[in-house]
Amino acid sequence: MTFEPRDLVRVRQLLVPDREVDGPSAHPPQPRLGETGTVVDLLGDGLYLVEHRTDDGLPVWTAELHETELELIDRSSI
């Protein structure tokens, strides 16, 4: 499936358990199964930059995930 910026997605599998992750803390957590995030950018070759936030809207992690690791929850109509 092809995702678009602002799509809400869920991590459905992890092909790479330990990956480079950015975030506000010195050691941001790795993405986990079942976590949700927003597609921030399309990187090509099936890779997407996804950002996971808390319920309060604070950023937790930003990571590159492959399309096969994600499932669509909701598509933004904006």
Sequence and secondary structure as in RCSB ss.txt:
>XXXX:A:sequence
MTFEPRDLVRVRQLLVPDREVDGPSAHPPQPRLGETGTVVDLLGDGLYLVEHRTDDGLPVWTAELHETELELIDR
SSI
>XXXX:A:secstr
    TT EEEE   SSSS  EE SSSS     TT EEEEEEEEETTEEEEEEE TTS EEEEEEEEGGGEEEEE 
   
